[in-house]
Amino acid sequence: MNRNVLISGASIAGPALAYWLGRHGFRPTVVELAPALRQGGQAVDFRGDAHLTVLERMGLLPELRRIQTGGSPMRFVDERGRTLLDLPAEFAGGEMEVLRGDLARLLHEHSAHSTEYVFGDSIAALTETASGVRADFRSGISREFDLVIGADGLHSQVRRLAFGPEKDYVSHLGYYAATWQLPNELGVGKGSVGYNVPGRLASVGADHRDPARAGAFFVFASTELSYDRHDPEQQKRLIAGAFSGLGWEVPRLLDSLHQAPELYFDSISRADVNTWSRGRVCLVGDAACGATIGGMGTGTAVVAAYVLAGELARVQGDHRTAFARYERRLRTYAEGCQAGGDRTGKFLAPATTTGIRLRNTLLSRRLLLNGMLKLGEKVSSTVTLPDYPTDPSHVSR
């Protein structure tokens, strides 16, 4: 029946999939390299019928609406702090925006009763056997599962082990992004304020819960860099070098970077995998069809988790049939959402002064802005969601 399922990754796609698998009577195990759930993080948004329908079917909408941020307006300024462009909260925040850490916590809470969570470990090797997949873990433990799902993001370890090296599937889109927390010494109000020079954006936004705290968000254009993804001090030096000599409040923000205990730093990239499954191993979320920023990855991951679990339940664990149906139903939709990520770096940090001025001028026109918002909602609703019956005895909480 293929009921024993190993999921790699406890961010969004992994716990969402575990939740639905549990509702269908499967036995999911989620393994996560981090020692605990990751807190904080940037805000993530949901837009369109597909996203909200799945959240409603999960019973999460009331709680998410209670803790939503209310959206994040964006303001772009010149070196003297004069406003050049104001974007409304719904531009970046969609129909509902929440902090990534809050969403991860809720998904974990709603799936924990039917899921084994293993933190502080990761998959080191996968070997398909006649009856399942043997997973060797970094801790030295080996276990056998019926199926393995890679829900571990753009830099998926499962994809590397089962499909091949990352360079075969992930394309660099010419930009890097960084975020970190800092005291709100600039007194930033609701939303964020950002400063551009060609190929660079330095911005800061107030914490939605604690106005004394803020989050920095930096983006810069660059060819692909070689660095250690587990060395934050090296990454801080790269960021500082990219923004050295800039005006506005950049020096103060860079000072806070050196003291930041946690840093997110990654390329703006996309993953393209020609088939999302191989044998008993399947990919979901950004591991299959992801974009670092701007590709509606969180909403797509929640939808994909719902469909993958539903298709497995519909055919009683027949993975070949279920994986094929899952991909056939979602690939076009996921690729349409992902395409937005190709433009994110160019939008946030245009390469030329003319490009910055053109962006500011065009998006100051409300008619064009409304058209872009409607297009985003349309793209995120281009999938028909089946109603997969679940076992009421497996409802969480």
PAKOL-109160 format. One record per residue (C-alpha): z, x, y; residue in one letter; residue number from 1. Coordinates in nm, 4 decimals. Each point is the difference from the previous one (the first is absolute). Layout:
// PAKOL-109160
[[Z,X,Y],"A",NUM]
...
***
This chain:
// PAKOL-109160
[[0.0000,0.0000,0.0000],"M",1]
[[0.0180,0.3070,0.2302],"N",2]
[[0.3200,-0.1178,0.1680],"R",3]
[[0.1607,0.3400,0.0682],"N",4]
[[-0.1520,0.1273,0.3270],"V",5]
[[0.0737,0.3219,0.1893],"L",6]
[[-0.0671,-0.0109,0.3756],"I",7]
[[-0.0059,0.3161,0.2106],"S",8]
[[0.1149,-0.0565,0.3584],"G",9]
[[0.2788,-0.2071,0.1582],"A",10]
[[-0.1393,-0.0543,0.3483],"S",11]
[[-0.1844,-0.3330,0.0302],"I",12]
[[-0.2657,-0.0432,-0.2707],"A",13]
[[0.2323,0.1141,-0.2812],"G",14]
[[0.2923,-0.2389,0.0603],"P",15]
[[-0.2420,-0.2848,0.0826],"A",16]
[[-0.1737,0.0519,-0.3339],"L",17]
[[0.3347,0.0299,-0.1798],"A",18]
[[0.1088,-0.3297,0.1530],"Y",19]
[[-0.3045,-0.1876,-0.1285],"W",20]
[[0.0036,0.1687,-0.3389],"L",21]
[[0.3619,-0.1040,-0.0374],"G",22]
[[-0.0898,-0.3587,0.0942],"R",23]
[[-0.2571,0.0045,-0.2810],"H",24]
[[0.2439,0.1326,-0.2595],"G",25]
[[-0.1098,0.3662,-0.0055],"F",26]
[[0.2474,0.2903,-0.0067],"R",27]
[[-0.0833,0.2281,0.2951],"P",28]
[[0.1477,0.3431,0.0661],"T",29]
[[-0.0487,0.1526,0.3468],"V",30]
[[0.0332,0.3757,0.0449],"V",31]
[[0.0313,0.1482,0.3485],"E",32]
[[0.0181,0.3649,0.1041],"L",33]
[[0.2299,-0.0696,0.2959],"A",34]
[[0.3720,-0.0154,-0.0816],"P",35]
[[0.0300,-0.3532,0.1419],"A",36]
[[-0.2010,-0.2643,0.1807],"L",37]
[[-0.1525,0.1417,0.3155],"R",38]
[[0.1503,-0.1537,0.3112],"Q",39]
[[-0.1562,-0.0482,0.3420],"G",40]
[[-0.3647,0.0855,0.0399],"G",41]
[[-0.2654,-0.1534,0.2194],"Q",42]
[[-0.0533,-0.3721,0.0347],"A",43]
[[-0.2498,-0.1632,-0.2371],"V",44]
[[-0.1827,-0.3244,0.0604],"D",45]
[[-0.1413,-0.2983,-0.1831],"F",46]
[[-0.2942,-0.2070,0.1173],"R",47]
[[-0.2148,-0.2687,-0.1544],"G",48]
[[0.0488,-0.2644,-0.2674],"D",49]
[[-0.0045,0.2348,-0.3004],"A",50]
[[0.2920,0.2149,0.1187],"H",51]
[[0.2185,-0.2929,0.1029],"L",52]
[[-0.0809,-0.2051,-0.3107],"T",53]
[[0.1237,0.2738,-0.2345],"V",54]
[[0.3159,0.0555,0.2061],"L",55]
[[0.0652,-0.3739,-0.0082],"E",56]
[[-0.0467,-0.0135,-0.3772],"R",57]
[[0.2491,0.2862,-0.0297],"M",58]
[[0.2536,-0.1960,0.2035],"G",59]
[[0.0211,0.2809,0.2569],"L",60]
[[-0.1391,-0.1724,0.3087],"L",61]
[[0.3299,-0.1452,0.1324],"P",62]
[[0.1782,0.3358,-0.0255],"E",63]
[[-0.2925,0.1940,0.1449],"L",64]
[[-0.0301,-0.2379,0.2925],"R",65]
[[0.3712,0.0421,0.0653],"R",66]
[[-0.0292,0.3801,0.0228],"I",67]
[[-0.3474,0.0299,0.1487],"Q",68]
[[-0.0387,0.2239,0.3039],"T",69]
[[-0.1870,-0.2538,0.2103],"G",70]
[[-0.2931,0.2376,0.0298],"G",71]
[[-0.0536,0.3281,0.1804],"S",72]
[[-0.1932,-0.0083,0.3271],"P",73]
[[-0.1752,0.3269,0.0811],"M",74]
[[-0.0333,0.1491,0.3481],"R",75]
[[-0.2129,0.3028,0.0830],"F",76]
[[0.0839,0.2011,0.3112],"V",77]
[[-0.1313,0.2964,0.1978],"D",78]
[[0.1892,0.3252,0.0575],"E",79]
[[0.2013,-0.1568,0.2817],"R",80]
[[0.0987,-0.2999,-0.2116],"G",81]
[[-0.2356,-0.2488,0.1659],"R",82]
[[-0.1253,-0.2733,-0.2363],"T",83]
[[-0.3635,0.0274,-0.1102],"L",84]
[[-0.0044,-0.2578,-0.2810],"L",85]
[[0.2369,-0.2670,-0.1296],"D",86]
[[-0.0489,-0.1390,-0.3518],"L",87]
[[0.1941,-0.3096,-0.1132],"P",88]
[[0.2469,-0.0019,-0.2887],"A",89]
[[-0.2393,-0.1765,-0.2368],"E",90]
[[-0.2627,0.2761,0.0308],"F",91]
[[0.1999,0.2401,-0.2172],"A",92]
[[0.2546,-0.2435,-0.1427],"G",93]
[[-0.2264,-0.2662,-0.1468],"G",94]
[[0.1554,-0.3379,-0.0804],"E",95]
[[0.3238,0.1582,-0.1209],"M",96]
[[0.1313,0.3540,0.0387],"E",97]
[[0.3001,0.1516,-0.1790],"V",98]
[[0.1386,0.3485,-0.0458],"L",99]
[[-0.1261,0.1677,-0.3159],"R",100]
[[0.3542,0.0847,-0.1091],"G",101]
[[0.1085,-0.3634,0.0299],"D",102]
[[-0.2953,-0.1188,-0.2070],"L",103]
[[0.0657,0.2622,-0.2689],"A",104]
[[0.3651,-0.1036,-0.0171],"R",105]
[[-0.0844,-0.3684,-0.0455],"L",106]
[[-0.2575,0.0725,-0.2690],"L",107]
[[0.2531,0.2156,-0.1836],"H",108]
[[0.2697,-0.2678,0.0233],"E",109]
[[-0.2299,-0.2725,-0.1292],"H",110]
[[-0.1279,0.2088,-0.2924],"S",111]
[[0.3128,0.1911,-0.1035],"A",112]
[[0.1299,-0.2640,-0.2439],"H",113]
[[-0.3056,0.0426,-0.2251],"S",114]
[[-0.0938,0.3619,0.0744],"T",115]
[[0.1373,0.3379,-0.1020],"E",116]
[[-0.0071,0.2271,0.3078],"Y",117]
[[0.0106,0.3774,-0.0502],"V",118]
[[0.0429,0.2012,0.3215],"F",119]
[[-0.0202,0.3749,0.0439],"G",120]
[[-0.2627,0.0517,-0.2705],"D",121]
[[-0.3774,-0.0044,-0.0361],"S",122]
[[-0.2718,0.0063,-0.2631],"I",123]
[[-0.1059,0.3508,-0.0991],"A",124]
[[-0.2515,-0.0833,-0.2742],"A",125]
[[-0.1660,-0.3009,-0.1623],"L",126]
[[-0.1362,-0.0096,-0.3540],"T",127]
[[-0.1697,-0.3097,-0.1365],"E",128]
[[0.0875,-0.0733,-0.3614],"T",129]
[[-0.1336,-0.2518,-0.2499],"A",130]
[[0.2550,-0.2593,0.1109],"S",131]
[[0.0890,0.0913,0.3571],"G",132]
[[0.0552,0.2839,0.2470],"V",133]
[[0.2573,0.2767,-0.0298],"R",134]
[[0.1429,0.0944,0.3377],"A",135]
[[0.1661,0.3387,0.0384],"D",136]
[[0.2293,0.0046,0.3016],"F",137]
[[0.0904,0.2861,0.2282],"R",138]
[[0.3616,-0.0370,-0.1167],"S",139]
[[-0.1071,0.0955,-0.3535],"G",140]
[[0.0227,-0.3487,-0.1487],"I",141]
[[-0.2949,-0.1491,-0.1898],"S",142]
[[-0.0509,-0.3730,-0.0575],"R",143]
[[-0.2810,-0.2186,-0.1285],"E",144]
[[-0.1291,-0.3054,0.1854],"F",145]
[[-0.2688,-0.2556,-0.0713],"D",146]
[[-0.1613,0.0404,0.3430],"L",147]
[[0.0350,0.2298,0.3029],"V",148]
[[-0.0735,-0.1084,0.3577],"I",149]
[[-0.0472,0.2385,0.2904],"G",150]
[[0.1518,-0.1639,0.3087],"A",151]
[[0.0799,0.3367,0.1554],"D",152]
[[-0.2176,0.0034,0.3076],"G",153]
[[-0.2898,0.1962,0.1374],"L",154]
[[0.1203,0.3227,-0.1648],"H",155]
[[0.0571,-0.1698,-0.3364],"S",156]
[[0.1399,0.2163,-0.2783],"Q",157]
[[-0.1141,-0.2545,-0.2612],"V",158]
[[-0.3551,0.0132,0.1325],"R",159]
[[0.0045,0.3795,-0.0121],"R",160]
[[0.1283,0.0048,-0.3580],"L",161]
[[-0.2216,-0.2754,-0.1423],"A",162]
[[-0.3138,0.0133,0.2163],"F",163]
[[-0.0278,0.3533,0.1403],"G",164]
[[0.0809,0.2110,0.3073],"P",165]
[[0.0641,-0.1626,0.3369],"E",166]
[[-0.2986,0.1698,0.1627],"K",167]
[[-0.2294,-0.2140,-0.2152],"D",168]
[[0.1368,-0.3238,0.1455],"Y",169]
[[0.1579,0.0560,0.3421],"V",170]
[[-0.2084,0.0601,0.3129],"S",171]
[[0.1405,0.1484,0.3207],"H",172]
[[-0.0932,-0.2113,0.3046],"L",173]
[[0.0498,0.2690,0.2620],"G",174]
[[0.3530,-0.0763,0.1250],"Y",175]
[[0.3681,0.0565,-0.0764],"Y",176]
[[0.2949,-0.2268,0.0804],"A",177]
[[0.3724,0.0670,0.0321],"A",178]
[[0.3074,-0.2142,0.0595],"T",179]
[[0.3675,0.0823,0.0490],"W",180]
[[0.3155,-0.1562,0.1423],"Q",181]
[[0.1723,0.1059,0.3222],"L",182]
[[0.2476,-0.1237,0.2635],"P",183]
[[-0.1607,-0.2412,0.2476],"N",184]
[[0.0640,0.2264,0.2976],"E",185]
[[-0.3195,-0.1195,0.1672],"L",186]
[[0.1328,-0.3546,0.0134],"G",187]
[[-0.3046,-0.1496,-0.1684],"V",188]
[[0.0120,-0.3791,-0.0225],"G",189]
[[-0.1642,-0.2287,-0.2550],"K",190]
[[-0.3104,0.1479,-0.1599],"G",191]
[[-0.1409,0.3478,0.0530],"S",192]
[[-0.1430,0.2087,0.2815],"V",193]
[[-0.2602,0.2680,-0.0666],"G",194]
[[-0.1815,0.2789,0.1790],"Y",195]
[[-0.3481,0.1236,-0.0906],"N",196]
[[-0.2031,0.3115,0.0533],"V",197]
[[-0.3235,0.0447,-0.1964],"P",198]
[[0.0786,0.0076,-0.3709],"G",199]
[[0.3753,-0.0469,0.0430],"R",200]
[[0.2511,-0.2825,0.0385],"L",201]
[[0.3695,0.0426,0.0715],"A",202]
[[0.1974,-0.3252,-0.0034],"S",203]
[[0.3540,-0.1253,-0.0289],"V",204]
[[0.1403,-0.3450,-0.0754],"G",205]
[[0.3482,-0.1492,0.0065],"A",206]
[[0.1794,-0.0768,-0.3242],"D",207]
[[-0.0189,-0.3735,-0.0676],"H",208]
[[0.3668,-0.0191,-0.0965],"R",209]
[[0.1702,0.2727,0.2011],"D",210]
[[-0.1332,0.0427,0.3567],"P",211]
[[0.1808,0.3349,0.0175],"A",212]
[[-0.2410,0.1331,-0.2629],"R",213]
[[-0.3757,0.0511,0.0121],"A",214]
[[-0.2869,0.1182,-0.2165],"G",215]
[[-0.2668,0.2516,0.0954],"A",216]
[[-0.3556,-0.0455,-0.1258],"F",217]
[[-0.2484,0.2848,0.0472],"F",218]
[[-0.3671,0.0130,-0.1039],"V",219]
[[-0.2385,0.2923,0.0372],"F",220]
[[-0.3540,0.0840,-0.1022],"A",221]
[[-0.0423,0.2938,-0.2353],"S",222]
[[-0.2069,0.1338,-0.2821],"T",223]
[[0.1810,-0.0126,-0.3330],"E",224]
[[0.3119,0.2177,0.0097],"L",225]
[[0.1585,0.1996,-0.2784],"S",226]
[[0.3775,-0.0470,-0.0036],"Y",227]
[[0.2919,-0.0700,-0.2310],"D",228]
[[0.0601,-0.3782,-0.0138],"R",229]
[[0.3650,0.0703,-0.0889],"H",230]
[[0.0708,0.2420,0.2883],"D",231]
[[0.0937,-0.2017,0.3119],"P",232]
[[0.0656,0.3122,0.2083],"E",233]
[[-0.3566,0.1182,-0.0530],"Q",234]
[[-0.1247,-0.3468,0.0894],"Q",235]
[[0.2080,-0.0018,0.3203],"K",236]
[[-0.1624,0.3262,0.1039],"R",237]
[[-0.3464,-0.1495,-0.0557],"L",238]
[[0.0857,-0.3019,0.2161],"I",239]
[[0.1535,0.2115,0.2754],"A",240]
[[-0.3069,0.2240,0.0068],"G",241]
[[-0.2359,-0.2965,0.0247],"A",242]
[[0.1860,-0.1437,0.3028],"F",243]
[[0.1011,0.3223,0.1742],"S",244]
[[-0.0566,0.0001,0.3756],"G",245]
[[-0.0385,-0.3764,0.0463],"L",246]
[[0.1639,-0.1891,0.2828],"G",247]
[[0.1637,-0.3436,0.0326],"W",248]
[[0.3096,-0.0126,-0.2259],"E",249]
[[-0.1541,0.2080,-0.2775],"V",250]
[[0.2321,0.3038,0.0420],"P",251]
[[0.3111,-0.2212,-0.0321],"R",252]
[[-0.1413,-0.1714,-0.3072],"L",253]
[[-0.0824,0.3357,-0.1582],"L",254]
[[0.3568,0.1156,0.0665],"D",255]
[[0.1228,-0.2998,-0.2005],"S",256]
[[-0.2425,0.0868,-0.2804],"L",257]
[[0.1725,0.3314,-0.0673],"H",258]
[[0.3319,-0.1813,-0.0455],"Q",259]
[[-0.1336,-0.2901,-0.2066],"A",260]
[[0.1610,-0.0136,-0.3471],"P",261]
[[-0.2946,-0.1945,-0.1471],"E",262]
[[-0.3714,0.0248,0.0705],"L",263]
[[-0.3034,-0.1889,-0.1235],"Y",264]
[[-0.3162,0.2098,0.0278],"F",265]
[[-0.3308,-0.0624,-0.1720],"D",266]
[[-0.3730,0.0011,0.0463],"S",267]
[[-0.1789,-0.3207,0.0893],"I",268]
[[-0.2044,-0.0341,-0.3162],"S",269]
[[-0.1412,-0.2566,-0.2414],"R",270]
[[-0.0060,-0.0258,-0.3790],"A",271]
[[-0.3126,-0.1142,-0.1837],"D",272]
[[0.0227,-0.0316,-0.3776],"V",273]
[[-0.3135,-0.1173,-0.1811],"N",274]
[[0.2012,-0.1900,-0.2612],"T",275]
[[0.3655,-0.0881,0.0390],"W",276]
[[0.0966,0.0328,-0.3646],"S",277]
[[-0.0406,0.2484,-0.2805],"R",278]
[[0.1195,-0.1024,-0.3428],"G",279]
[[0.3576,-0.1241,0.0294],"R",280]
[[0.0452,0.1393,0.3524],"V",281]
[[-0.0794,-0.1997,0.3136],"C",282]
[[0.0330,0.0545,0.3765],"L",283]
[[0.1248,-0.2440,0.2614],"V",284]
[[0.0321,0.0130,0.3787],"G",285]
[[-0.0850,0.3167,0.1922],"D",286]
[[-0.0389,0.2002,-0.3208],"A",287]
[[-0.3086,-0.2071,-0.0832],"A",288]
[[-0.1478,-0.0885,0.3380],"C",289]
[[0.2173,0.1200,0.2842],"G",290]
[[-0.0144,0.1105,0.3609],"A",291]
[[0.2850,0.1844,0.1682],"T",292]
[[0.0153,-0.2221,0.3090],"I",293]
[[-0.1859,-0.3094,0.1117],"G",294]
[[-0.1375,-0.1155,-0.3347],"G",295]
[[0.2447,-0.2892,-0.0487],"M",296]
[[0.1346,0.1961,-0.2955],"G",297]
[[0.3375,-0.1727,-0.0238],"T",298]
[[-0.1439,-0.3501,-0.0124],"G",299]
[[-0.2714,0.1085,-0.2412],"T",300]
[[0.2596,0.1634,-0.2278],"A",301]
[[0.2063,-0.3202,-0.0157],"V",302]
[[-0.3102,-0.2061,-0.0820],"V",303]
[[-0.1185,0.2529,-0.2608],"A",304]
[[0.3406,0.0039,-0.1713],"A",305]
[[-0.0094,-0.3797,-0.0269],"Y",306]
[[-0.3496,-0.0033,-0.1499],"V",307]
[[0.0525,0.2899,-0.2416],"L",308]
[[0.3196,-0.1501,-0.1427],"A",309]
[[-0.1576,-0.3445,-0.0164],"G",310]
[[-0.3066,0.1216,-0.1872],"E",311]
[[0.2158,0.1904,-0.2502],"L",312]
[[0.2029,-0.3149,-0.0597],"A",313]
[[-0.3079,-0.2216,-0.0253],"R",314]
[[-0.1393,0.2030,-0.2924],"V",315]
[[0.3413,0.0744,-0.1526],"Q",316]
[[-0.0094,0.3708,0.0711],"G",317]
[[-0.3588,0.0723,-0.1108],"D",318]
[[-0.0332,0.2909,0.2422],"H",319]
[[-0.3742,0.0532,-0.0318],"R",320]
[[-0.0785,-0.3575,0.0964],"T",321]
[[0.2745,-0.0230,0.2618],"A",322]
[[-0.0853,0.3279,0.1746],"F",323]
[[-0.3686,-0.0964,0.0186],"A",324]
[[0.0769,-0.3455,0.1413],"R",325]
[[0.2466,0.1428,0.2512],"Y",326]
[[-0.2525,0.2477,0.1354],"E",327]
[[-0.2861,-0.2489,0.0006],"R",328]
[[0.2069,-0.2482,0.1989],"R",329]
[[0.1363,0.2456,0.2563],"L",330]
[[-0.2331,0.2956,0.0538],"R",331]
[[-0.2217,-0.1524,0.2694],"T",332]
[[0.3021,-0.1419,0.1808],"Y",333]
[[0.1936,0.3280,-0.0134],"A",334]
[[-0.2959,0.2054,0.1187],"E",335]
[[-0.0541,-0.2383,0.2916],"G",336]
[[0.3606,0.0434,0.1089],"C",337]
[[-0.0114,0.3753,-0.0564],"Q",338]
[[-0.2995,0.0418,0.2316],"A",339]
[[0.2210,-0.0560,0.3036],"G",340]
[[0.1753,0.3290,-0.0713],"G",341]
[[-0.3211,0.1941,0.0634],"D",342]
[[0.0271,-0.0880,0.3716],"R",343]
[[0.3739,0.0498,0.0491],"T",344]
[[0.0009,0.3639,0.1085],"G",345]
[[-0.2945,-0.0481,0.2344],"K",346]
[[0.1676,-0.3033,0.1565],"F",347]
[[0.3427,0.1596,0.0469],"L",348]
[[-0.1266,0.3406,0.1133],"A",349]
[[-0.3645,-0.0156,0.1166],"P",350]
[[-0.1727,0.3368,-0.0055],"A",351]
[[-0.1099,0.0041,0.3655],"T",352]
[[0.1223,-0.1075,0.3426],"T",353]
[[-0.2914,-0.2424,0.0134],"T",354]
[[0.1040,-0.1457,-0.3343],"G",355]
[[0.3568,-0.0565,0.1215],"I",356]
[[-0.1251,-0.1704,0.3159],"R",357]
[[-0.2433,-0.2181,-0.1965],"L",358]
[[0.2703,-0.1152,-0.2436],"R",359]
[[0.2329,-0.0888,0.2851],"N",360]
[[-0.2715,-0.1883,0.1883],"T",361]
[[-0.1274,-0.2007,-0.2959],"L",362]
[[0.3407,-0.1005,-0.1335],"L",363]
[[0.1091,-0.1142,0.3443],"S",364]
[[-0.2446,-0.2878,-0.0487],"R",365]
[[0.1894,-0.2829,-0.1655],"R",366]
[[-0.3093,-0.1558,-0.1578],"L",367]
[[-0.0846,0.3198,-0.1893],"L",368]
[[0.3629,0.0507,-0.0985],"L",369]
[[0.0233,-0.3531,-0.1405],"N",370]
[[-0.3200,0.0584,-0.1976],"G",371]
[[0.1487,0.3131,-0.1603],"M",372]
[[0.3172,-0.1879,-0.0935],"L",373]
[[-0.1974,-0.2811,-0.1623],"K",374]
[[-0.2136,0.2496,-0.1912],"L",375]
[[0.3103,0.1626,-0.1462],"G",376]
[[0.1344,-0.3358,-0.1155],"E",377]
[[-0.3378,-0.0906,-0.1511],"K",378]
[[-0.0270,0.3257,-0.1970],"V",379]
[[0.3515,-0.0368,-0.1380],"S",380]
[[-0.0735,-0.3513,-0.1284],"S",381]
[[-0.3210,0.0673,-0.1945],"T",382]
[[0.1547,-0.0388,-0.3430],"V",383]
[[0.0752,-0.3064,-0.2090],"T",384]
[[0.3443,0.0172,-0.1577],"L",385]
[[0.0454,-0.1681,-0.3386],"P",386]
[[0.3234,-0.1809,-0.0696],"D",387]
[[0.1505,0.1912,-0.2931],"Y",388]
[[0.2718,-0.2063,-0.1744],"P",389]
[[0.3292,0.1866,-0.0389],"T",390]
[[0.3018,-0.0493,-0.2232],"D",391]
[[0.2685,-0.1763,0.2105],"P",392]
[[0.2721,0.1753,-0.1993],"S",393]
[[-0.1090,0.3295,0.1580],"H",394]
[[0.0363,-0.1044,0.3657],"V",395]
[[0.2041,0.2508,0.1973],"S",396]
[[0.3240,-0.0877,0.1799],"R",397]
***
